[in-house]
Every structure is written in structure tokens, then in C-alpha cells.
């Protein structure tokens, strides 16, 4: 995981609406994203994520992936 992605995840919280984690060398969806219940837009472009965790489907406000 690239350092700028770690910084973004530290600042993310339940009121975060947009999170850009593109080209972050991610292999999994970071666990910190689970706490972003207000997330509407999640950018994971350019990573190597192969599966989506079960908790991901609890992000009910997510419209753009």
C-alpha cells in the first residue's frame, strides 16, 4: 500500500462521502473502508483487488464504484 493511501484511510470516517484509493497497490479492500458508512463514491481503479469482503455490502449509500 502506498503511503498516500494510508494517509487517506487515517482521515476517513463515517462522514466521508468520497474516497479515492486508485493505483495504491491494494490487493484487498482496506478494512478502514468499513467504517465509512456515508461513502457514496469509492475509486479503487488500478489496484489488484480480486475479491470483495462480506462487510462491503453494508455500505448502503455507495453508488459509484
GIJO-V532791 format. One record per backbone hydrogen bond with DSSP energy under -1.0 kcal/mol. NH is the residue of the N-H (numbers start at 1). CO is the residue of the C=O. Records with the same first field share a line. If there is no record, write none. Layout:
NH: CO / CO
This chain:
2: 24
6: 2
7: 3
8: 4
9: 5
10: 6
11: 7
12: 8
16: 13
19: 41
21: 43
23: 45
33: 30
34: 31
35: 32
36: 33
37: 35
38: 14
39: 36
40: 17
41: 17
42: 64
43: 19
48: 26
56: 53
57: 54
58: 55
59: 56
60: 58
62: 59
63: 40
64: 40
